[in-house]
């Protein structure tokens, strides 16, 4: 707890210095990178400013910035939870297919027979073994007897019917919210690395508006998914061809953000130039180090080079 308080104070003071260098003011306010509202030092004690973890703290993330409690809590209840549920669903599906990891979750089974099309059960995958535990209160009273009868018939006849049992994970998530959650993560990663000079640029206004108004589709073309399976793959790139942009890799997800040299209406530009419909587009650029703390490199660049 003490270390967290020290980190928050350090981030607050660094953010104040950065914003004052950018604006030419001499005030002690930390500005939330998402909503843009200013907060005094007392906001640290009354919890109006919170430590932002990337990825979320529940997933082992590291604190790399401060955001206001409203922006942080809204994300936790909506877009961050959608990202988490999407990952859990993906993990459940993969555990059934390749069985190389442990998983526990609620599923619905369909045995193909009229009285066994909606069987609620808990799924367990461990040591490459798949087990189902029928949930008594969530199923008809005679469900266990019906399943036993199905198994007996299968054992006496064609056992291949076991392979036709359909399994549907009951984990649900809002796909759009999860995409905005990835956008939010990429945005905060870039804030931690580049600073206010980047996130308060007019090209980033649509991105900030999209994060705040997560239930509306204000921009498109920022999200894509690769075929890779590396959850730990995190990369940050400056793209120079065929257009100027930033690319943030978060596991198998890639987020495209405008750079300071991008067209002002970046996502409209992508649509007009038909980049979003070109699956063969080749991006080239340079890789940057992934931020491990609040760096704000652009805000301090001139200061450090004088």
HELIX and SHEET records of a PDB file:
HELIX    1   1 UNK A    2  UNK A   23  1                                  22    
HELIX    2   2 UNK A   42  UNK A   45  1                                   4    
HELIX    3   3 UNK A   57  UNK A   59  5                                   3    
HELIX    4   4 UNK A   69  UNK A   77  1                                   9    
HELIX    5   5 UNK A   79  UNK A   97  1                                  19    
HELIX    6   6 UNK A  114  UNK A  116  5                                   3    
HELIX    7   7 UNK A  136  UNK A  138  5                                   3    
HELIX    8   8 UNK A  143  UNK A  156  1                                  14    
HELIX    9   9 UNK A  159  UNK A  164  5                                   6    
HELIX   10  10 UNK A  175  UNK A  194  1                                  20    
HELIX   11  11 UNK A  196  UNK A  199  1                                   4    
HELIX   12  12 UNK A  202  UNK A  204  5                                   3    
HELIX   13  13 UNK A  205  UNK A  212  1                                   8    
HELIX   14  14 UNK A  266  UNK A  272  1                                   7    
HELIX   15  15 UNK A  297  UNK A  304  1                                   8    
SHEET    1   A 2 UNK A  30  UNK A  31  0                                        
SHEET    2   A 2 UNK A  38  UNK A  39 -1                                        
SHEET    1   B 2 UNK A  49  UNK A  54  0                                        
SHEET    2   B 2 UNK A  62  UNK A  68 -1                                        
SHEET    1   C 4 UNK A 129  UNK A 134  0                                        
SHEET    2   C 4 UNK A 119  UNK A 126 -1                                        
SHEET    3   C 4 UNK A 103  UNK A 110 -1                                        
SHEET    4   C 4 UNK A 166  UNK A 169 -1                                        
SHEET    1   D 5 UNK A 223  UNK A 225  0                                        
SHEET    2   D 5 UNK A 253  UNK A 257 -1                                        
SHEET    3   D 5 UNK A 245  UNK A 250 -1                                        
SHEET    4   D 5 UNK A 234  UNK A 241 -1                                        
SHEET    5   D 5 UNK A 284  UNK A 288 -1                                        
END                                                                             
